[in-house]
Amino acid sequence: MTTLLWIVALGAVGFFLFHRSAKSSMNKQLCGAVTAVQIGTYTRLARRYEGRLGKEGAVDLAVAVTNALFGNVPAAGPAATFKKNNEQLIERSLRELKDDQDLRIVVTDANRVLAGLKHNSLGQAQALDSFDHLQRLIELGVLIPDRPAPQQLSLFLQMARTYHDQNRET
């Protein structure tokens, strides 16, 4: 009987470790996919802005808009200075994104995946506090509030890779 209990206990521990390892591996893949969406968004926007702002201005604005899309707030440095000095330009640029359906879809899905990752790592209260930007993006018409959350994570991973590849610098 004792041997049977040990086998069951070891089996449960093995399952727990496998499950934890699989979850960790999937979280890493999902974080990588969200990062790919962020990079794809940055390069897509930098290319879009370059004609009217030049290379340097396009890079600064693309960084600021991408940060706003994903709730990243620069604490200091050139990105923080640009954000502080160009709030209206950033806001106007965010509003213009409502016409880019491909970007809206992938950014909506990436933010939903990011919310799930933050919820798993931080807990519900802290995760909710870190997503104040989402309501603002809904109001600006960027996020699609009635779009269902990605159910098959493999499809999200593929969408993120495709979006990144389509928008990478050439």
N, C-alpha and C positions, 0 to 999 in steps of 0.2 A: 504494500500500500504506500509506504514512504517513497519508494522508487517511482511509482506512478505520480505522486504529488510533485516530485522534483521534475519529472518530465513535463508535466502540465505547466509548472511554474517556469521552467526554462523556455518552454514553448511560448508562453505569454510574454516573457522578457524579450525573447527573440523577435516576436511579432511587434512589440513596442519599439524595439530598436530599429527594426526594418521600417516600420511606419514613420518613426521620427526621421530616419535617414532619407526616406523617400520624400517626406514633406520638406525637409531641408533642401534636397536636390531640386524639387519643384519650385520652392521659393527662390532659389538662386536663378533658375531658368526664367521665372516670371520677372524677377528684378532686372535681369539682362534684357528681357523683351521690353520692359518699360523704358529702360535706358536707350534701347534701339529706337523706340518711338520718339523719345526726347531728341536724340541726335538727328533722326530723320526730319523732325519738325524744325529743328534749328536750321538744318541745311536748306530745307524747302523755303523757309522764311527769308534766310539770308539771300538766297538767289532772287527771291521776289522783290526784296527791298533794294538790292544793289543798283538797279537802274536809276532810282530817284535819290538815293542817299550816298552812293559810292560804297566802296568795299568796307571801310572802317565803320561808317554809319550803319550800314546794313548788318554788320556783325553785332554791333552794340544793340540795335533794336531787336534783332533776332534772338539774342540772348535774353533780353528783358521780357519779350513776349513769351518765349518758351518757359522762362522761369514762372511767369504769371500763370501760364496754362497748367503747370504742375505744382503750384503752391510753394515754389522755392523762393525764399526771400534772402537776397544777398545781404550779409551783415556789414560788410565793408568793402573797400576797393572800388575799382572802376565800374563794376556792375551796379553797386549800390549808389554811386554818384550819378550814373546815367539814369537809373530809375528815379531818383529824387528830382533830377533836373528835367525829366521828360515824361512826366506822368500823363499828360494829355495825349502826347503822341502814342504812348503805349496803349492807353485806353482806346484811342481811335483805331489803332492797329488790331487790337483784340476784337473790336466791333466788326471790322472788315472780314474777319475769319468766318462769320456766319454764312458767307457765300461759298466757302470751301468745304463741300460735303465730305470729301475723302478725309480731310484733316479732322473734321468734326467727329466722324465715326471713330477713327483710331484714337484720338485724344480722349473721347468719352470712355471707350473701353479701357484704355491704359489707366485713366484715373480711377475707374471702378476696380481694376486689379490692384492698383496701388492702395486703394482704401482697404481692400481685403488683407493685403500684406501688413499694412499698418495696424489694422484691427488685431491680427494674429500676434504681432510682436509687441504692441503697446497696450492693448486692451481697448475696450469700447470707448471709454471716456476720453482718453488722450487721442485716440484715432479721430474721434469726432471733432475735437478741438483743432486738429491739424488740417481740416478740410473746409475752413471758412471760405476759401477762394472758389469752391465749387458752386455755391449759390450765385456768386457774382458772375461766373462764367455762364450759368444758365440764363441769368437776366440779360447778358450780352448776346445771347443766342448762339454761343459757341458749343456748349455741351448739349447733348440730346437727352433730356430727362426721361423720356418714355422709351428709350432704347433698352431692350433687355440686357441684363448683365451677361458677359460671356459665360456660357455654360460648359463648353468644351475648351479647356485651357489649351489643348493642342492647336485648336483653330486660332486662338489669340496669339500663340507663339508664332504660328505661320504668318498671320496678318502683320505682326510686328516686324518680322524679318522682311517680308515683301515690301512694306512701307519704307523701311530703312533702306533697302536696296534700291527702290525707285527714286529715293530722294538723296542718295549719297552724292558727295561731290565728285565731279568728273574731271 
